[in-house]
Structure formats: structure tokens, C-alpha cells
Amino acid sequence: MTRTVYVNGEYLPEAEAKVSIFDRGFLMADAVYEVTSVLDGKLIDFEGHAVRLKRSLDELQMAEPCTKDELLEIHRKLVEVNEIDEGLVYLQVSRGSDGDRDFVFPSAETKPTLVLFTQNKPGLADSPAAQKGAKIISIEDIRWGRRDIKTTQLLYPSMGKMMAKAAGCDDAWMIEDGHVTEGTSNNAYFVKNGKIVTRPLSNEILHGITRKAVLRMAAEAQMEVEERLFTIDEAKEADEAFTTSASAFVMPVVEIDGVALGDGTPGPIAKRLREIYLDESRKAAI
Ligand code: PDD
């Protein structure tokens, strides 16, 4: 089946979808994005992603391409026509193009470019990777200082994943000033003596939509949560660890820099949180 994608008001077969070579998303990574997961053909936490998108756009003085209701309609239509039961919807808004390359922002009349496409991922919820758990390495965090804005500047996170792969691992956690910031595409947590520890929100990390939901669910399940800075050594000495993201939900971490956590298998709190998150999210999906 040919994938149908959305570009600036049109639903098109992917091969026919086109964006200008002068688009600032392409030339300057002057673009923001969201990834929303789909379970049972329904959107998980659409509202959270729409609110964060608006915030990213506002922080960069970028115009909203359409209303929230229109965005919801586009998401739903793409899920439907592409017959997505489990998968992802990728959305990107760039500052568009006024037909040339210039560091100065284009005029206010320039229309933002809006692109959405689906990724079919059967077995996303029941993933073998989550049953095995992830092995991670730690790397220096050399990204820019506004990681709270979800921009498409993903070269370094992408290089981080490649460094992890080269080391025979699955992902990387980044470290700045001696403390873990986050994973290449997820938020980071460890558990010690039953207490979940994660870095507090700031400009240094993305304000994960899954993070917010998981912390709420952890509190509801009477789990203890502490938001504070932590070192990679603390994480290595933890009983268990995990990451959260829209694309992998709650992903247990079983090894950090070659050090096995606990017995080297996914920990009970990570497994329980994954179950609760999937269960609650399915119920609230729209
Ligand atoms: N990444 N931190 C970073 C750097 C991320 O890129 C992501 C998400 C998260 C988790 O945020 P959320 O829970 O809202 O997905 C944290 C997406 C999934 C991606 O780039 O594909």
C-alpha cells in the first residue's frame, strides 16, 4: 500500500509530496516537530503534543499552521487512510520559505510548511526490545541550550545513537556538567530502593509528554518520585533504570556503560510502569 502523507493542505501519495529546496526546515533546521503514538488506531495524548507544539512555535516566533482541531483531523485521517493500528504520526512545522537563503527570518506573510506522515509499527506495544531492555552508553551532551523546544536539530542525537550502535548498545544518555540530561530521544530515570529519580524540567531537557503522564501514574500508584540532578555513576549503581518517549513508551534499561543493573533484566518498577502507561493510554486514546 502506498503511504498517503500530508503537505500544506493536501493529502498525497508519498512520492508526490514536495517541499521547496529553500525551505528553512531543510536549509537551517528552522523547524519543530512532534511524534504522537497510535495504539488500536487511536492517538495517544494528542492534547499534550498539541500544547507542546504551540509552545515550541511560540518560543521561536513561528506562526501556527492551522488550528488544533484541524491538526487532530489531519492526524486521524492519516491514521485511517494508512490503516495504522500501532505506529506513529510524525508532524513537522518549518518557518517555510520566501524563495531564497537568508539568515534573517522571512517576512511575516511567509506561510509555515506543515508536513505529517505515519509510520506503521505493528507490535509497538508488545515490543521484544522492551522485554529485553536497552543497553546504553553515556556520551557528552554538546547540544544547544534550548532543548525544551522540540526542534529538528537532531544531528547530534542521531550521532549519539550511532555511537551506541558502534559500541554494541541501543542508545545513549547524555551528560552535561557531570549530570545526566536525557537520552538521545527520550527522558532518563533510575530507581534505587524503590524511589524513581529523574532530572527536573528546565531548558536543558525536552519536557516529555510521556514523562508527564508516567510521573502522574507513578504518583497515583503510590510510587515515590524525586526530581533532581543525578550522575551517571548513581544510575550505574541503581537497582533499575528506564526511559520514556512517545515512540517506545516506558523502556527498561538493563545496562549502562557495560555495567549490568540489578540482575541485568528489566526491573519490576519499569515493567509495572510500562503496563500501567499502556493500559491507561489505551483507555484515554482518541
Ligand atoms: N523524541 N527527550 C528527547 C531529546 C526526545 O527527542 C524525546 C522524544 C523525549 C521524550 O518526549 P515524549 O515523551 O514527548 O515523546 C525526550 C521523539 C519520540 C522522537 O524524536 O522520535
Boltz pocket constraint, residues with backbone or C-beta under 6 A from the ligand:
constraints:
  - pocket:
      binder: B
      contacts: [[A, 35], [A, 182], [A, 183], [A, 184], [A, 185], [A, 186], [A, 187], [A, 205], [A, 206], [A, 207], [A, 208], [A, 209], [A, 210], [A, 211], [A, 244], [A, 245], [A, 246], [A, 247]]
      max_distance: 6.0
